[in-house]
Amino acid sequence: MGGAPRRVLQVSDSHLSPIVPHADEHWDAVVAHVAATQPDLVVHTGDISAHGADDEADLRHARRRLDELAVPWLAVPGNHDIGDAPPTTHPIDDVRRARYAASFGESRWTTELGGWRLVGVDAQALLSGLPAAEDEWAWLADALTTDRPIGLFLHRPLRPWRADTPDEPRRYASGAGRQRLGALLAAAPVHLVGTGHVHQWWTGELDGAQHVWAPSTWAVLPDRIQPVIGEKVAGAVELALHDDGTVVPTFVRPDGITDVVLDVDFPSPYSD
């Protein structure tokens, strides 16, 4: 594998908000873990905030909390930050995109880390019917044009990894968007696909790349909301990126994070 790998801490689904139980307390644990372990980079794969799609104050609060990290960080938005691709009761639109950009800047990015190119993409905009979607597709195709091994980060997993798992559009990329995204990835040297959204930890090879589902730093979802499709734990993932394109993902639980369960250990902040 060559020399020492680059170390990325992938976090996801922090649902940061002053009014969400455990969210900020668990983020304190992430901040302390980063200060102690000093990864090269932190990547947040979305649902940074709890209510940011509708409440700019939550986005500003989440931005302040990410700025407490002792190392550089990058983030992509989730459905709770920017709305979602249809069908949904909170569709992504230009107002929500502008609100996110005011706090976090661009929702897509590339960066070089060691021998790797890391690419972050706004899955909600990419898979939407917005006029801006075609610009997102063109940008992604260009970002994937490299000879370096690529790590792609987005909020939503591409597809189920088990044949007996329901293939629900609200959980994964779906339809023509999934096919188009899969074709782009197959034509590029994508070695890693890092996602969140399902609040479960899983890693394995799909379609020639290592897929990593980062769990939530915040909370586990009960089975009535989300079936068991990986491992229901709260925490983060350490990614060791070797220059030869090898990825070694490891689940980590920063001290202070516990497996609290939404609607069991505390009331849901999303209940009407």
N, C-alpha and C positions, 0 to 999 in steps of 0.2 A: 504493500500500500504506500510505500515511500515514506516521507517525513511525517511530522506531527500533523494531524488533521486540523482543519478549522472547526471551531465549535460554535454551533448555533443553538440557542434555546428557543424552541417553538412553544408559544403560549396561545391560548384561544379561549373565546367565550367567557371573558371575565365579567361581562355585564355590569361594568362599573357605574355606580350611582350612589349618591349619599343616602338614598332611601331603600336600597336593596340589601337585605340581611346577608352577611358573610362576604359580599362581593369585595368591599374595600379591605376588610380584615384579611381575606385570603390574598389580596394583591400586596398587602404589607409583607406577607411571607415570600411572594415572588421577588419583591424588591430586595429583601434581605438575602435571598438565595443568589440573586444576580451579583450583589455586592461581594458575597463570599466566594463565588466560583468564577466570576469574571469571564463569561463567554465572549467570543469575538463579536457577537451580534445577537439581538433578540428579535424574533419575527412574530408578530401577533396576527393570527389568521381569522380575525373578525369577531363580530359581536363584542366589540371593545366596550361599548356602553350598553346600558339597559334599555333606555328609551330615546336614544339619539335620533332615530328616524323621525321623531316628532318633537323632541325637546332639545334645543341647541345647548341648554345648560348642562345636560348630561354629556354631550360631546366635549364641551369645554372641560368639564370635570375629568373625563377619561383622559384627555390630552395632558392635563396637569399630572395625573397619576403615572402615565407612561414616561413623562419627563423626569420622574424620580429615579428611573433606572440608571445604573452607574456605567452602562455601556451604550453604544449606538443601538437604535432600534428602528424597525420598519413595520408598517402595518397595512393590511388590506381590510376594507369594510365588510361587515356582515349585514344580514337582513335587519338586525336591530339597530344598526347604525345609519342605514341609507335606504331602507325599504327593500322589497324583494321583487324578483321577476314574477309576472303573472303566472297562474292565478293566485291572488293573495288579497287580504284586506288592507295591506299596507304596501301598495305598489311603489317601486322606485320611480322617481320623477326628477325633473331638473331642479326643482326647489330643494328636494332632499339631498341631491348630489352637491348642490352649492353649499348647503348647510354643513355637510361633512367636510368639504374642501376648505371652508373658512376655519375649521379647527385643526384639520390634519393635512391639508395640502392635497397633492395628487393621490388619487385612489389606485394608481398603477405605478410601477417603478421597476428599474433594473439596478443591480449593483454587482460588482465583481468582488469575490472573496476567495483569496488564494487562486486556485486553478478553476474555480467555479464561476458561472454566471447565475445569479439568483434573480428571479422574476416574480413580481407580485402583480396580480390582476384582480380587478373588481368583477367577480363572477356575476353579481346581480345585474350590473350594466351590460356585461357581455351577453348574457342570456335573455335580456329584455327585448322588447319591441321598440325601444327608444330610437330616434334617429341617430343618437350617438353610438349605438351598438356597433355599427359597421366600422366606425373609427376605432373602437376597442379591438375588433377582430384584426384590423390592419396593423394596429400597433403591436398586438401580441405576435402576429406572424413575423414582424420585423425583430421583435425582442428575442424570439426563439432561433434567429439566424446567427449561429455561432458554432465554432468547433469545440468550445469548452463544454464540460458536463453542466447540465442545467438543473437547477432546483426551482420548481414552480410552486408558488404559494397562492392559494385562493380559499375562500370560505367553505364552499360546498364540495363534498366528495363527488367524484365523477360517477360512480356506480357502486352497487353492492358488491361485496367480495364473496358472498355466499349465495349459491343458487336458490336456497330456500328462504332467502330474505325478500320481503316485499320491496319492489322497485318503485318507491313512492316519489313523485315529482317534487314534493315539498322537502324531501330529504337529500336528493342527489341532483346533479345536472341531468337533464332529461331531453328526450326527443331529438330534433334536428340539431339543437345546440350541443348535446353530448357527442353526437356523431362528428360534427364539425370540429369540436375541440379535440376529440380523439384522433382525428386525422392529422391535425396540426402537431400534436405531441408525437405521433408515430413517425413523423417526418423529421423530427429534431432530436438532438442528443439529450433527451430528458431522462435523468437518472432518479429524480426525486419529485414526488408530488405531495406537498404538505397541505392538509386541510383541517377544518374543525367542524362546527355546526352540530354534530350528532352527540356531543358531550360524552364520547366514549373513546377509549384508547385502543388502537389497532394498528398493526403494520404488517405489510406483506407485499409480494410482487404481483402487480396487475399490468398486463399489456407491456411487459418489458421494463417497467420502472418500479422503484420502491415507493409505495404509497404509505403515508403516515397520517393517521387521524389523531390529532392532538385532543386530549380530553379538555373539559372546562376547568379553569382555575377556580371557578365559582362553586358549582353544584352539580350533582347527579340528577338526572331526570327519572321520574318513576316509570315503571313499565307501561302504565296506561297512556303515557304521553309518548314514550320512545321505547320500542322493544329492545331486547338485548341483541346487539349486532356486533359488539366488540367486548371491551371490558369496562364496566361501569365504575370508574374511579375519577377522582378529582386530582389534578396535578398539571404537569407539563412534560415536554419531551426534549431531551438533549440529542442533538444531531451531530455526529462526527462526520465531517465531509472530507474525504481523502482526495488528493489531486487526481487519482486514477478513476474517479467517478464512483467509488465505493461509498455507500452510506451506512452508518451504524446508528440506528435510533435506540434510545433508552428512555423508558418512562422514569420520571422523577417526581417525588412528592416533597416539595419544600416544607420545612418544618413550620407547622402552624396551619397547614391545609388539611382538612378532614373531609370525609365523604358525606357531607350533608346532602339530604335529598329534598328537592323541591316539593312542597305540599305535604311533606311528611315531617321534616324537622323544622320547617318554617312555612308561613303562608306564601303563595305565589305572588310576586309583585306584578304579575300580568293578569290577575283575576279582576274582573269588572266589579 
